[in-house]
Amino acid sequence: MSPTEARPYEQLLEMISTELMLAGEGRFEELRAANDARQALIARLPASPPDAAREPLQRAALMQERLTIELARGKEALLLELRGLQVAQRTARGYAPPPRGPRISASA
């Protein structure tokens, strides 16, 4: 594979590596933009990659699996945090004074 043929596949690996880092750091908004850029690159790749692209594509597939795992971890962490907030809200409501009923004036 010539250097020009290899460059898009090397870029693909770099992009997935960046996404993996962003996911690990919980930077999900940036991750979305990075994924959009990667999808744009994939759309420009030939439908049938050259034979020499096999290794970079295999590495990309493995990195994608790692990214999927990292995203699952991030999702779990967010759900646990949300659960903790819900428990804290219920606890705080337990300490709140009871709601006041309507005031009725005795003077008329």
FENJOCOR-V533586 format. One record per residue. RES is the residue in one letter. PHI is phi in degrees with one decimal (none if undefined). PSI is psi in radians with two decimals (* if undefined). D_LAST is the distance of its C-alpha to the last C-alpha in Angstrom with 1 decimal. Layout:
((RES;PHI;PSI;D_LAST) (RES;PHI;PSI;D_LAST))
//
This chain:
((M;none;2.29;95.8) (S;-73.0;2.80;96.0) (P;-56.2;-0.62;93.6) (T;-70.5;-0.62;91.9) (E;-69.2;-0.60;91.5) (A;-77.2;-0.49;90.1) (R;-55.8;-0.82;87.6) (P;-60.8;-0.60;84.8) (Y;-75.5;-0.57;85.1) (E;-68.1;-0.70;85.0) (Q;-61.3;-0.70;81.9) (L;-58.6;-0.80;80.3) (L;-62.6;-0.74;80.9) (E;-62.2;-0.73;79.5) (M;-65.3;-0.76;76.4) (I;-65.8;-0.66;75.8) (S;-61.3;-0.74;76.4) (T;-63.5;-0.75;73.8) (E;-62.1;-0.70;71.3) (L;-61.5;-0.75;72.1) (M;-63.9;-0.80;71.3) (L;-62.3;-0.72;68.1) (A;-64.5;-0.74;66.9) (G;-63.2;-0.52;67.9) (E;-92.0;0.00;65.8) (G;71.7;0.42;62.8) (R;-93.9;1.23;63.1) (F;-72.0;-0.55;62.1) (E;-66.4;-0.75;61.3) (E;-67.1;-0.60;64.7) (L;-61.9;-0.70;66.2) (R;-61.0;-0.79;65.0) (A;-64.6;-0.71;66.8) (A;-64.0;-0.70;69.9) (N;-66.3;-0.68;70.0) (D;-60.4;-0.73;69.7) (A;-64.5;-0.69;72.6) (R;-65.6;-0.72;74.6) (Q;-63.6;-0.62;73.9) (A;-65.4;-0.70;75.2) (L;-64.3;-0.78;78.4) (I;-60.3;-0.66;78.9) (A;-64.1;-0.44;78.6) (R;-89.2;-0.19;81.5) (L;-73.0;2.64;83.8) (P;-64.9;2.61;86.5) (A;-60.6;-0.64;85.9) (S;-113.9;1.84;89.0) (P;-69.5;2.72;89.2) (P;-64.3;2.70;92.6) (D;-56.0;-0.63;94.2) (A;-70.4;-0.17;94.0) (A;-82.9;-0.05;90.1) (R;-56.3;-0.89;90.1) (E;-62.9;-0.88;89.7) (P;-59.9;-0.63;86.8) (L;-70.5;-0.62;85.0) (Q;-65.7;-0.74;85.4) (R;-63.5;-0.69;84.1) (A;-62.7;-0.69;81.2) (A;-64.5;-0.72;80.4) (L;-65.7;-0.72;80.4) (M;-65.9;-0.60;78.1) (Q;-63.8;-0.68;75.8) (E;-62.4;-0.75;75.6) (R;-62.2;-0.71;74.7) (L;-63.3;-0.73;72.0) (T;-60.3;-0.74;70.5) (I;-64.4;-0.76;70.4) (E;-63.6;-0.67;68.8) (L;-66.0;-0.67;66.1) (A;-63.8;-0.70;65.4) (R;-63.2;-0.77;65.0) (G;-61.9;-0.72;62.7) (K;-62.7;-0.78;60.6) (E;-61.6;-0.74;60.4) (A;-63.2;-0.73;59.4) (L;-64.8;-0.71;56.6) (L;-65.7;-0.67;55.3) (L;-65.2;-0.70;55.5) (E;-64.5;-0.75;53.5) (L;-61.3;-0.75;50.9) (R;-60.4;-0.74;50.7) (G;-62.3;-0.68;50.2) (L;-66.2;-0.69;47.3) (Q;-64.0;-0.72;45.7) (V;-64.5;-0.75;46.0) (A;-63.0;-0.68;44.7) (Q;-64.1;-0.77;41.6) (R;-62.9;-0.72;40.9) (T;-63.4;-0.78;41.5) (A;-62.6;-0.68;39.1) (R;-62.9;-0.55;36.4) (G;-66.3;-0.43;36.9) (Y;-94.7;-0.09;36.0) (A;-73.0;2.57;32.9) (P;-65.1;2.66;29.5) (P;-63.0;2.64;27.8) (P;-63.9;2.51;25.5) (R;-86.5;2.43;21.9) (G;-79.6;3.06;19.6) (P;-65.9;2.51;16.5) (R;-87.2;2.28;13.6) (I;-110.4;2.23;10.5) (S;-84.2;2.27;7.4) (A;-84.2;-0.27;6.4) (S;-92.4;2.30;3.7) (A;-145.4;*;0.0))
//
